[in-house]
Amino acid sequence: MNPAVAEPAVAPVPVPAAAPEGVPQIAPQPAAAPATEAHTVQPSTPSASDLGALAQQTGGDPMLTIALAAIAVLGGGAAWKHWQKLSEQKHEQAMEDKRLAAQEKGLGNAQPLPCQTVTKVQAEAIAKLTEAVAAQDARIAAVEKKSKSMSADFDGDEATERLEKAEKAIRDLRKTIRELKEGV
């Protein structure tokens, strides 16, 4: 057995004692599974001996040695983590600076002035649109009310003919009245 690999320890499971008569017995709980641990290996930065071996492999060319050493150091996993953490810290610092600047202006949690202006303009536009929609709803309701008063078998041509007959009858009556007045 390899001493570097540790086997998980199994905890003994207690056996419940018999319950007295009249007392309900609780079922035993299953034993918890042993905890699993994961380890992530991060690449390390090159050591001094690694850089010395690199210098010997380049054949003594100092520029090539410096270039390869810079690539090894700056391109390693630790350098990546460093730049990532530095970027996050800069972002957090910028956000904190903005929060402190807003606090100094006395805004607290309020919106900045340009945002307040835009919000006010948007609220006014929404109010106007709401009024326009309400007016259209009223007009639609009036038209629907009028359309309900018409019967389903309404014929527009028939109504036009009846109107024309009524107008002709009115003209004839007026003509008759004029003739009677002239004849008197």
C-alpha positions in Angstrom: 0.0 0.0 0.0 1.3 3.5 -0.9 1.8 5.6 2.2 1.2 8.9 0.2 -2.4 7.9 -0.6 -4.6 8.1 2.4 -7.7 5.8 2.6 -10.8 7.4 3.9 -11.7 6.5 7.5 -15.0 4.8 8.0 -16.8 5.9 11.1 -18.5 3.2 13.2 -22.3 3.3 13.0 -23.9 3.2 16.4 -26.6 0.6 16.9 -29.8 2.0 18.4 -31.0 0.6 21.7 -34.4 -1.1 21.9 -37.1 1.5 22.6 -39.4 1.0 25.6 -42.9 -0.2 24.9 -45.3 2.4 23.7 -42.6 4.7 22.4 -42.3 4.9 18.6 -38.9 3.8 17.3 -37.0 6.1 14.9 -35.4 4.6 11.9 -31.6 4.9 11.9 -30.1 7.5 9.5 -27.7 6.2 6.8 -24.0 7.0 7.4 -22.7 10.0 5.5 -20.4 9.3 2.6 -16.7 10.3 3.2 -15.9 13.8 2.0 -14.1 14.0 -1.3 -11.4 16.6 -1.8 -10.1 18.0 -5.1 -6.8 19.7 -5.6 -5.8 21.9 -8.5 -2.2 22.1 -9.5 -1.1 25.6 -10.6 1.9 26.0 -12.8 4.7 27.6 -10.9 7.1 30.4 -12.0 10.5 29.2 -13.3 13.2 28.9 -10.7 16.7 30.3 -10.9 18.1 26.8 -11.8 15.5 26.6 -14.7 16.7 30.0 -16.0 20.3 28.9 -15.7 19.6 25.8 -17.7 17.8 28.0 -20.3 20.9 30.2 -20.6 23.2 27.2 -21.2 20.8 25.8 -23.9 20.9 29.1 -25.9 24.6 28.8 -26.5 25.5 31.9 -24.6 23.5 34.4 -26.6 22.4 36.9 -24.0 19.5 38.5 -26.0 18.0 35.1 -26.7 18.3 34.2 -23.0 16.6 37.4 -21.9 13.8 36.9 -24.4 13.2 33.3 -23.4 13.3 34.1 -19.7 10.8 37.0 -20.2 8.5 34.6 -22.1 8.8 31.9 -19.3 8.2 34.4 -16.5 5.5 36.6 -18.0 3.7 33.8 -19.8 3.4 31.5 -16.8 0.3 30.6 -14.9 1.2 32.7 -11.9 1.7 35.7 -14.1 -1.8 35.2 -15.6 -3.4 34.9 -12.2 -1.5 38.1 -11.1 -2.8 40.1 -14.1 -6.3 38.8 -13.7 -6.4 39.7 -10.0 -4.9 43.1 -10.7 -7.6 43.8 -13.3 -10.3 42.8 -10.9 -8.8 45.0 -8.2 -8.7 48.0 -10.6 -12.3 47.5 -11.5 -13.4 47.2 -7.9 -11.4 50.4 -7.0 -13.0 52.3 -9.9 -16.5 51.3 -8.7 -15.7 52.2 -5.1 -14.4 55.6 -6.4 -17.6 56.2 -8.2 -19.6 55.3 -5.2 -17.6 57.6 -3.0 -17.9 60.5 -5.5 -21.7 60.0 -5.5 -21.7 60.0 -1.7 -19.6 63.3 -1.6 -22.2 64.9 -4.0 -24.9 64.0 -1.5 -26.7 61.7 -3.9 -26.6 58.6 -1.6 -28.4 55.9 -3.5 -30.1 58.4 -5.9 -29.4 58.5 -9.6 -27.0 61.0 -11.0 -28.5 64.2 -12.5 -28.3 63.1 -16.2 -30.1 59.9 -15.4 -32.7 61.8 -13.4 -33.3 64.1 -16.3 -33.8 61.2 -18.8 -36.1 59.4 -16.3 -38.2 62.5 -16.0 -38.5 62.9 -19.8 -39.4 59.2 -20.1 -42.1 59.6 -17.4 -43.6 62.6 -19.2 -43.6 60.7 -22.5 -45.3 57.7 -20.9 -48.0 59.9 -19.3 -48.7 61.5 -22.8 -48.9 58.1 -24.4 -51.2 56.8 -21.6 -53.6 59.8 -22.2 -53.6 59.1 -26.0 -54.4 55.5 -25.4 -57.2 56.4 -23.0 -58.7 58.8 -25.6 -58.5 56.1 -28.3 -60.2 53.7 -26.0 -63.0 56.2 -25.4 -63.4 56.7 -29.2 -63.5 52.9 -29.8 -66.1 52.5 -27.0 -68.3 55.1 -28.7 -68.0 53.5 -32.1 -68.8 50.1 -30.6 -71.9 51.5 -28.9 -73.1 52.9 -32.2 -72.4 49.7 -34.0 -74.4 47.7 -31.4 -77.5 49.8 -32.1 -77.5 48.8 -35.8 -79.1 45.5 -36.5 -77.1 42.6 -38.0 -79.2 42.7 -41.2 -78.5 46.4 -41.9 -78.2 47.3 -45.5 -76.5 50.6 -46.3 -77.8 50.7 -49.9 -81.4 50.3 -48.8 -80.9 53.1 -46.3 -79.5 55.3 -49.0 -82.5 54.6 -51.3 -84.9 55.4 -48.5 -83.0 58.7 -47.8 -83.2 59.7 -51.4 -86.9 59.0 -51.5 -87.5 61.0 -48.4 -85.5 63.9 -49.8 -87.4 63.8 -53.1 -90.7 63.8 -51.1 -89.6 66.8 -49.1 -88.6 68.7 -52.4 -92.0 67.8 -53.9 -93.8 69.1 -50.8 -91.8 72.3 -50.8 -92.6 72.8 -54.5 -96.3 72.2 -53.8 -96.2 74.7 -50.9 -94.6 77.3 -53.1 -97.1 76.8 -55.9 -100.0 77.1 -53.4 -98.5 80.4 -52.0 -98.1 81.8 -55.5 -101.6 80.8 -56.4 -103.2 82.5 -53.5 
